[in-house]
Structures are given as C-alpha cells and as structure tokens.
Amino acid sequence: MRFSALAIARHALTGHAHWPPLWRSPTPQPRYDVIIIGGGGHGLATAYYLATLHGIRRVAVLEKGWLGGGNTGRNTTVLRSNYFYPESAHFYDFSLRLYEELATELNFNIMLSQRGQLTLGHSTHQMEMLARWMNALQLNGIDGELLTQAQVRELLPQLNDSPRARYPVRGGLLQRRGGIARHDAVAWGYARAADANGVDIIQNCEVLDFMREGERIVGVRTPLGELRAERIGLAVAGHSSVLAAKAGFRLPVTSYALQACVTEPIKPALERVVLSMATGTYVNQSDKGELVIGGGLDLYPSYGQRGNLPTLQAVIAGLLELFPTFSRLRLLRQWAGIVDVVHDSTPIIDRSPARGLYLNCGWGTGGFKAIPGGGYVFAHLLATDTPHPLARAFTLHRFRSGALIDEAAAAGISH
Ligand SMILES: Cc1cc2nc3c(=O)[nH]c(=O)nc-3n(C[C@H](O)[C@H](O)[C@H](O)COP(=O)(O)OP(=O)(O)OC[C@H]3O[C@@H](n4cnc5c(N)ncnc54)[C@H](O)[C@@H]3O)c2cc1C
C-alpha cells in the first residue's frame, strides 16, 4: 500500500481503523541467503538494499527486542556530513544525499529538516580548528561556512552574549544541509520497504550463539530455533563485542553509555542544531517543540541504558551556559543508549575473522546520520564479498597497520 493524500482521505471515511500493519510478523524459515543480526537502522537498511539493489530477498533481520529499540530509537537525530578526512567526508556525504531522497524512495515521511548544523568556537584556538576544518571540507567538496561572531549572533539571538560568559562565542562553522530527521520513521520506513520486498523481520528473537561447520559460521541459535544462512551480518552497535566473543574473536570496540534528554515542549525557539566545542553539549528543537539535548559519553564502559547523573549535570550546565533562558524549562525524559566506540571514531565495515560473518559497527556516537550509507555499503559487502569503494578504508586491518582515520574531532564529540 502506498501512502498518499488520497489514501489518508479514503481511510478517514472508516475512522482510520483499517490501516494495515507496516510489516508482517513471519515465522522464521530454517534457511536464508543472508541473516542480519540487529533490527536497528543499519540492519534494516542493509536488508532493504540487499533486496532492492542486489536482488537477494531470502533475508531475515533478527532483533532481540523491538525494531529501533536500540540506539536508532534513542539518538538525538542529528544529520550532517562535515567530516575531516576524505574517506569519512565522502562516505557521510553519500549518506546525507541518500537521506535527502529517502522519504520519496521509501514512500515514508522521515521528517527530514535540513535546518543547518552550527558548531560554535569559543577561543582563538577553536576558531583556528574550525578554519582548518572548513579548508578540509572545501577540499572534499562538502558544503560549509565559517561564521563570524556577529553572523552567529544573527542566527542565534538567544545566545549568551554577557561579557562574563564562561565560554564566549567567537564564531562558528555552519553546514546548511545538516539538520535532523525522525529516528523512528527511519527505522520504520526501511522496515516497511524491506518487508514489502520479501525480507522477514523477526522481533523478540535474540541471537544466543553461532552454529559452525569447521572454520565457517553457518547459522545462529535463537529462542525460536536454529536458523542457517550463507552469510550473516552483525549490526548490533554496542553489543558487537558480546557477539564477537560468541563467534570466537575480539573487536577493538568499547561500549559506553551515551545519554540524551528532552525538555517539555515549547513554541519554536531554536531554529538550528547547535553544538559547543567548549562543552560538547548540543541541542536542537524537535517538531513536537521539545529541546533535544545531548553531550559526551559516560566515561566508563557500561551496558546500563540509564546513564549517570554527573554527566547529565555537565551537559545541562553546558546548555545553560549557551542559553541561560532555557533554565526555566523542565526536563521531561532522560535515557541512554550503548554505543560502540573505536579508537579512531571511524566505522568498521568488513569481513570478520570468522568466515561467513560480516561486521557493521564502530559508529560510536554518530551512526544515525550514517544509516542509509552504512546499509548501502554493508549490503554491497554481503552481496559481493568485496568492499564497496566508499567503505574500502573502514577495515579491521587498520588497527593492525596503524592507518587509522582519526575523526575524533569531527565525529568523537557528541554526535
Ligand atoms: C543518546 C544518543 C544520541 C545519539 N545522537 C546521534 C545523533 O544525533 N546523530 C547521529 O548520527 N548518531 C547519534 N547517535 C548514534 C546512533 O544512534 C547510532 O550510531 C546508530 O543508531 C547505530 O545504529 P545501529 O543500527 O547500528 O544500532 P542499534 O540501533 O543500536 O541497533 C542494534 C540492534 O541490535 C539489537 N541486538 C543486540 N544484540 C542482539 C542479539 N544478540 N540478537 C538480536 N538483536 C540484537 C539491539 O536490540 C538493537 O536494536 C546517538 C546515540 C545515542 C545513544
């Protein structure tokens, strides 16, 4: 069924009581061509591109909870492509371009809003960093604008401009194509389109262990039975090392809690996505009117999806430093997700040391913006057993060779 104005009008006649489910809940088959573990954005996008671009439709996505219940449904929805090194810049810009067409492609409103993402510099040193970053963007053909203090003030009139401000704003770097999209809609849109192309999406189906024949991984053990596949893709974010351990190898991934929170909804008050280089705090306003606030990681490895209070306090202090007027708002909700951090803040899209098992992980704090691109290149790897040219540098080998793509400055902060 296609969503359209006509469909809405037709369903209005019956009180909107007969919309079909967005995807089926099929019984798992004993054998698939490809099994994807993890029903977050990356797993679902991979399944969709396997079916639509590579004609591989005997695909199952196995999700231990509900679709998008991991980081995909917990993130602050910021999109941008202003990365530093060519490998990342080209990949993330490809992903952003896919986002720009995604609502039409999936026939699903992902509520993309390219309202501009603004990184604030607070010192001479940070302004020099932003200028260097801007130069890199130009070399990579990515849009960006270096803004003066006065230009920033014009965009953000509510900004703290007191002479006693702890971190006075000196200028900023704006990517106008940056913005936000609705995170659940991205997961649901891909799930619906994958299902329509024959993919089996199986929720409440945790992968407990792998099945082997000699050196090769040939299937998975789940509470719903043993399922076999030619190739198995792992897209479980913060749980990548848990499943890698079950497959018999270690990954250079550390799992941390990353928190976010929202305020009560208010009338439109903040047009851009704003990030402070001084504190790592960032904020945007959702279409519902809530301010969506995030910051740095809880600084110890954890699988607790709650987050600790001192980190939250530091994030809120950073927000109020920038926008003192927001101090009157009440926080509505706070949560955390478990993110998969690697040393150079660059993803891993590669074959794993266990034959038959492939990896999509290492997105850390910034993999929402990468969902279309990540799914696209991971589907290519699973379908052809060769890396997509855009992901050729995102291998495990770089941790051995030292050829890291250190995006800590552009990706490591917050989102
Ligand atoms: C608070 C927060 C804010 C963020 N903000 C941004 C942002 O603004 N912009 C941005 O680009 N990125 C952001 N991110 C990062 C982004 O959310 C993630 O990188 C991205 O969602 C990862 O997607 P995924 O599909 O790989 O993982 P997930 O969405 O986490 O999906 C993995 C799935 O695997 C499932 N799973 C785990 N183990 C098993 C198993 N054994 N069997 C079956 N299923 C299993 C999980 O239940 C989960 O649903 C943020 C993250 C957090 C936590």
The ligand as a Gaussian input file, in Angstrom:
#p B3LYP/6-31G(d) Opt

LIG

0 1
 C       21.854000       9.261000      23.191000
 C       22.384000       9.061000      21.797000
 C       22.423000      10.134000      20.938000
 C       22.903000       9.954000      19.626000
 N       22.828000      11.001000      18.772000
 C       23.173000      10.829000      17.470000
 C       22.983000      11.892000      16.551000
 O       22.478000      12.947000      16.887000
 N       23.371000      11.687000      15.260000
 C       23.941000      10.511000      14.852000
 O       24.316000      10.418000      13.682000
 N       24.081000       9.467000      15.712000
 C       23.711000       9.593000      17.003000
 N       23.837000       8.550000      17.889000
 C       24.427000       7.282000      17.433000
 C       23.407000       6.451000      16.662000
 O       22.202000       6.380000      17.355000
 C       23.944000       5.034000      16.435000
 O       25.260000       5.063000      15.932000
 C       23.064000       4.280000      15.431000
 O       21.713000       4.363000      15.784000
 C       23.504000       2.834000      15.357000
 O       22.537000       2.122000      14.622000
 P       22.603000       0.540000      14.600000
 O       21.507000       0.072000      13.732000
 O       23.996000       0.138000      14.307000
 O       22.398000       0.127000      16.126000
 P       21.074000      -0.007000      17.020000
 O       20.019000       0.947000      16.609000
 O       21.519000       0.035000      18.448000
 O       20.549000      -1.444000      16.634000
 C       21.191000      -2.617000      17.069000
 C       20.116000      -3.593000      17.443000
 O       20.715000      -4.851000      17.699000
 C       19.921000      -5.485000      18.654000
 N       20.668000      -6.601000      19.244000
 C       21.716000      -6.527000      20.117000
 N       22.119000      -7.766000      20.434000
 C       21.333000      -8.623000      19.751000
 C       21.271000     -10.047000      19.665000
 N       22.094000     -10.846000      20.370000
 N       20.333000     -10.607000      18.862000
 C       19.465000      -9.833000      18.146000
 N       19.488000      -8.486000      18.207000
 C       20.409000      -7.889000      18.985000
 C       19.553000      -4.384000      19.624000
 O       18.395000      -4.700000      20.382000
 C       19.361000      -3.201000      18.690000
 O       18.001000      -2.976000      18.359000
 C       23.378000       8.680000      19.206000
 C       23.339000       7.603000      20.083000
 C       22.826000       7.774000      21.366000
 C       22.755000       6.595000      22.296000

